[in-house]
């Protein structure tokens, strides 16, 4: 991950950031609340496989429950603090999504997902990911999971609560945010 400080030379407005993303579709880009441009390298094959498994479980649950909308890692959200972030997986409750205009849905939706998931790749900095999860919570996410396959650790973030660290859990509960959802982590730990 590379962070480029652009201010005061260049202001990365929503429009400029959107154009930059459109002109560089092969890059994974984010914008921090401070206006920094974050460029992330593509995930390695093992991380991609793991992320697909986690996203697939979330998608399957949502397909059955029909309570919201699931998003993959290529989706950007404009958070209330102005950052544009792309979690590895995200879920937005149906009525919140439906309140957005068609124009808002086509761009980086101006909301923070209700649930976010980040899967730590070997090249990711743990402290940076922890700060990103806290940013989601501070901007309205109700539940967030940071999964670190190397240490077999999960950090659970909940609105209004301290971060919970779990060592090698076999499953995670979606609690009241994702009712009846249970994430199976057995493939992640293999």
C-alpha positions as CSV (number, residue, x, y, z in Angstrom):
1,X,0.0,0.0,0.0
2,X,1.3,3.4,-1.0
3,X,-0.1,6.7,0.5
4,X,0.4,9.8,-1.6
5,X,0.0,13.2,0.1
6,X,-1.5,15.5,-2.6
7,X,-2.4,18.6,-0.6
8,X,-1.9,21.6,-0.9
9,X,-0.8,21.0,-4.5
10,X,-3.8,19.0,-5.6
11,X,-7.3,18.6,-4.1
12,X,-8.7,15.2,-4.7
13,X,-12.4,16.1,-5.0
14,X,-15.0,13.4,-5.5
15,X,-15.1,14.1,-9.3
16,X,-11.3,14.1,-9.7
17,X,-11.1,10.8,-7.7
18,X,-13.8,9.2,-9.8
19,X,-12.1,10.2,-13.0
20,X,-8.7,8.9,-11.7
21,X,-10.4,5.6,-10.9
22,X,-12.0,5.4,-14.3
23,X,-8.8,6.2,-16.1
24,X,-6.9,3.5,-14.0
25,X,-9.3,0.6,-13.7
26,X,-6.5,-1.9,-12.9
27,X,-5.6,0.0,-9.7
28,X,-7.3,-0.3,-6.4
29,X,-7.5,3.2,-5.1
30,X,-8.9,4.8,-1.9
31,X,-9.0,8.4,-0.6
32,X,-8.5,9.1,3.1
33,X,-10.5,11.7,5.0
34,X,-7.4,13.9,4.8
35,X,-7.3,13.8,1.0
36,X,-4.4,11.3,0.6
37,X,-4.5,8.9,-2.3
38,X,-4.0,5.2,-1.3
39,X,-2.9,2.8,-4.0
40,X,-3.1,-0.9,-3.0
41,X,-1.4,-3.7,-4.8
42,X,-3.6,-6.6,-6.1
43,X,-4.2,-9.4,-3.7
44,X,-2.1,-12.5,-4.1
45,X,-3.7,-15.7,-5.2
46,X,-4.1,-17.2,-1.7
47,X,-5.7,-14.0,-0.4
48,X,-8.0,-13.8,-3.4
49,X,-9.1,-17.4,-2.8
50,X,-9.8,-16.7,0.8
51,X,-11.6,-13.5,0.1
52,X,-13.8,-15.2,-2.5
53,X,-14.8,-17.8,0.1
54,X,-15.7,-15.2,2.7
55,X,-17.6,-13.1,0.2
56,X,-19.4,-16.2,-1.2
57,X,-20.7,-17.1,2.3
58,X,-22.0,-13.5,2.9
59,X,-23.6,-13.5,-0.6
60,X,-25.3,-16.8,-0.1
61,X,-26.7,-15.8,3.3
62,X,-28.0,-12.5,1.8
63,X,-29.5,-14.3,-1.2
64,X,-31.6,-16.4,1.1
65,X,-32.5,-13.7,3.7
66,X,-32.9,-10.8,1.2
67,X,-32.2,-8.2,3.9
68,X,-29.7,-6.0,2.1
69,X,-27.1,-5.7,-0.6
70,X,-23.6,-7.4,-0.6
71,X,-20.6,-5.7,-2.2
72,X,-17.1,-6.9,-3.2
73,X,-13.7,-5.4,-2.8
74,X,-14.0,-3.3,-6.0
75,X,-16.8,-1.2,-4.5
76,X,-16.0,2.2,-3.0
77,X,-18.2,4.0,-0.4
78,X,-18.0,7.7,0.4
79,X,-18.0,7.8,4.2
80,X,-19.4,10.7,6.2
81,X,-15.9,11.9,7.0
82,X,-15.2,12.3,3.3
83,X,-13.0,9.2,2.8
84,X,-13.7,6.9,-0.1
85,X,-13.0,3.3,1.1
86,X,-13.3,-0.2,-0.4
87,X,-13.7,-3.0,2.2
88,X,-12.9,-6.5,1.0
89,X,-16.6,-7.3,1.6
90,X,-19.5,-5.2,2.7
91,X,-23.2,-5.3,3.4
92,X,-25.8,-2.5,3.5
93,X,-29.3,-3.0,5.0
94,X,-31.9,-2.9,2.3
95,X,-33.9,0.2,3.4
96,X,-30.7,2.3,3.6
97,X,-29.7,1.2,0.1
98,X,-33.1,1.9,-1.3
99,X,-33.1,5.5,0.1
100,X,-30.2,6.3,-2.2
101,X,-31.0,7.9,-5.6
102,X,-30.1,6.0,-8.7
103,X,-27.3,8.6,-9.3
104,X,-25.9,7.9,-5.8
105,X,-25.9,4.2,-6.4
106,X,-23.9,4.5,-9.7
107,X,-21.1,6.4,-8.0
108,X,-19.3,5.8,-4.7
109,X,-22.4,5.4,-2.5
110,X,-22.5,8.2,0.1
111,X,-22.8,5.9,3.2
112,X,-20.9,3.6,5.4
113,X,-21.9,0.0,5.1
114,X,-23.6,-1.6,8.1
115,X,-21.1,-4.5,8.0
116,X,-17.5,-4.5,6.7
117,X,-14.9,-7.2,6.4
118,X,-11.2,-6.8,5.8
119,X,-8.9,-9.8,5.1
120,X,-5.2,-9.1,5.9
121,X,-2.9,-10.1,3.1
122,X,0.8,-10.9,3.9
123,X,1.8,-7.5,2.5
124,X,-0.8,-5.5,4.5
125,X,0.1,-3.5,7.6
126,X,-2.0,-4.6,10.5
127,X,-2.0,-1.2,12.2
128,X,-3.3,0.4,9.0
129,X,-6.1,-2.1,8.7
130,X,-7.0,-1.7,12.3
131,X,-7.3,2.0,11.8
132,X,-9.4,1.4,8.7
133,X,-11.8,-0.8,10.7
134,X,-12.1,1.8,13.4
135,X,-12.8,4.4,10.8
136,X,-15.7,2.3,9.5
137,X,-17.1,2.1,13.0
138,X,-16.6,5.8,13.6
139,X,-18.5,6.5,10.4
140,X,-21.6,4.3,11.2
141,X,-20.7,0.6,10.6
142,X,-22.4,-1.6,13.2
143,X,-20.1,-4.6,12.8
144,X,-16.6,-5.1,11.3
145,X,-14.3,-8.1,11.1
146,X,-10.6,-7.9,10.5
147,X,-9.3,-11.4,9.7
148,X,-5.6,-12.2,9.8
149,X,-4.9,-15.7,8.4
150,X,-1.2,-15.6,9.3
151,X,-1.8,-15.3,13.0
152,X,-5.3,-17.0,12.8
153,X,-6.7,-14.0,14.6
154,X,-10.0,-12.1,14.2
155,X,-10.6,-8.6,15.5
156,X,-14.3,-7.9,15.9
157,X,-15.3,-4.2,15.8
158,X,-18.8,-3.2,17.1
159,X,-20.4,0.2,17.4
160,X,-20.0,1.5,21.0
161,X,-17.8,-1.4,22.2
162,X,-14.1,-2.2,22.6
163,X,-12.4,-4.3,19.9
164,X,-12.6,-8.0,20.7
165,X,-9.7,-10.3,19.7
166,X,-10.5,-13.9,18.9
167,X,-7.9,-16.6,18.4
168,X,-8.6,-19.2,15.7
169,X,-12.4,-19.1,15.9
170,X,-14.0,-21.7,13.7
171,X,-17.1,-19.5,13.1
172,X,-18.2,-15.9,13.5
173,X,-21.8,-14.8,14.2
174,X,-23.3,-11.9,12.3
175,X,-25.2,-11.1,15.6
176,X,-28.1,-8.7,15.2
177,X,-26.6,-6.9,12.2
178,X,-26.6,-10.0,10.0
179,X,-29.3,-12.1,11.6
180,X,-28.7,-15.9,11.5
181,X,-25.5,-15.5,9.6
182,X,-22.6,-17.7,10.6
183,X,-19.2,-17.3,8.8
184,X,-17.3,-20.6,8.6
185,X,-13.5,-19.9,8.9
186,X,-12.2,-23.4,8.5
187,X,-10.9,-22.8,5.0
188,X,-9.3,-19.6,6.0
189,X,-7.2,-21.3,8.7
190,X,-6.0,-24.1,6.3
